[in-house]
Amino acid sequence: MANAARMIDPAAAEEGATSAGTATPDIHELMTEMGRRARKAAHLLAQADACTKTAALRAAAAAIRAAEADILAANVEDVIRAEAAGVTGSFLDRLTLTPERVEAMAAGIEVVAALPDPVGKVTDRWTRPNGLTIERVRTPLGVIGVIYESRPNVTADAAALCLRAGNAVILRGGSDSLASSAAIHKAFVAGITGEGLPADVVQFVPVVDRRAVGEMLAGLNGNLDVIVPRGGKSLVARVDAEARVPVFAHLDGIVHVFVDQAADLEMAKTLVLNAKMRRTGICGAAETLLLDRAVTGTHLKPLVEMLIDAECEVRGDETVQQVDARVVPATNADWDTEYLDAVLAVKVVDNLDEAIAHIEAHGSHHTDLIVTEDQKAADRFLAEVDSAIVLHNASTQFADGGEFGFGAEIGIATGRMHARGPVGAEQLTSFKYRIHGSGQTRP
């Protein structure tokens, strides 16, 4: 494995020592060399056929299954350090691996392996009056940098998607999950090299020094084509502010559920509970519940009681506070907060117009849901709410590339350029034009 000899002890300080007690390596030199190797590997991978990439992905999945014990042992080290640092329950949930989650990683890689290869796909073809035939063809982006925190499974997801799309990738996991991510990376690389692909197709930054992120944001001497950040608000904000290469990013996942006046109560209860409590620490988890004033008498109390009984803290406006003494008064900040925990802000709005206006003012263009039996209201919501994902009568927790049939996702982009929503293999490609002629010249 290309980086194994330079692995830093994840327990060391960010500017500290290696596991051998030597000084931290020169970060600029380390990252520049990784970029150079990635560019060379990307050129080789771009020439690989679909069958080769498919075989490599299947081998990577098998290698991760075979390395389950090593991956879980490394994860225990990360979790122990996180608990000692006093991190929150939702953070621990994102960090912790189980045999089931390791199997899910491997299965996810196999799903990506089964996807049609996007590289070389002709997306359009036409013939001009002069006889020229023009084709638009998907091509790899090149070298992708992924900077992420706490979720070690991103190592496998990102590696698989980038490889499927013909891209080399440089992975920079967080210091909190370094041991877990390194173990997953080691297994993944063992699988793909066994099928003849170069190890440098998937590289892992082996240091916790934050200067490595700065080097990636600067573009690694022109060798990095795109950066994908997955992590907290401070990480994504830094990437947005400092990156000198294009970024696929979302800053927040302030996800709304609007229960319309025509919502079925039982459906609303089911969807709200799942959207908030299935997994509170993912970006598709609901953070604000909006309720149409017309159904406060029938829907509000059952929804609030259900949430509190499920051990979710409810922070509500004055109307919400009146239905249950356990409701915590909401502040203005609550409408702009991504809790990633068992906390939900609840507000009563006068109508659909006010719900859409609230989402526009406080949302993050990530994912928003309307619960209603009124198709006209649903159509307006889906048309007017400017989010990457909008849903009608389905849980916001479906905001996931795997649920979209992408196999996995490298993140959910909320911008409007190139990719929006779950970023899967197809979104990790660009295109070029191929022109076929028969001797034509331009007069």
Secondary structure as UniProt FT lines:
FT   TURN            2..3
FT   HELIX           4..6
FT   TURN            10..11
FT   TURN            14..15
FT   TURN            19..20
FT   HELIX           27..46
FT   HELIX           50..66
FT   HELIX           68..84
FT   TURN            85..86
FT   HELIX           89..95
FT   HELIX           99..114
FT   TURN            119..120
FT   STRAND          122..127
FT   TURN            129..130
FT   STRAND          133..140
FT   STRAND          143..148
FT   HELIX           153..164
FT   TURN            165..166
FT   STRAND          168..172
FT   HELIX           175..177
FT   HELIX           178..194
FT   TURN            195..196
FT   HELIX           199..201
FT   STRAND          202..204
FT   HELIX           211..217
FT   TURN            218..223
FT   STRAND          226..230
FT   HELIX           233..242
FT   STRAND          255..259
FT   TURN            261..262
FT   HELIX           265..277
FT   TURN            280..281
FT   TURN            283..284
FT   STRAND          286..292
FT   HELIX           293..295
FT   HELIX           296..300
FT   HELIX           301..309
FT   TURN            310..311
FT   STRAND          313..316
FT   HELIX           318..321
FT   TURN            322..323
FT   TURN            325..326
FT   STRAND          328..329
FT   HELIX           332..336
FT   STRAND          343..349
FT   HELIX           352..362
FT   STRAND          367..371
FT   HELIX           375..384
FT   STRAND          389..392
FT   HELIX           396..398
FT   TURN            401..405
FT   STRAND          412..413
FT   STRAND          421..422
FT   HELIX           426..428
FT   STRAND          429..436
//
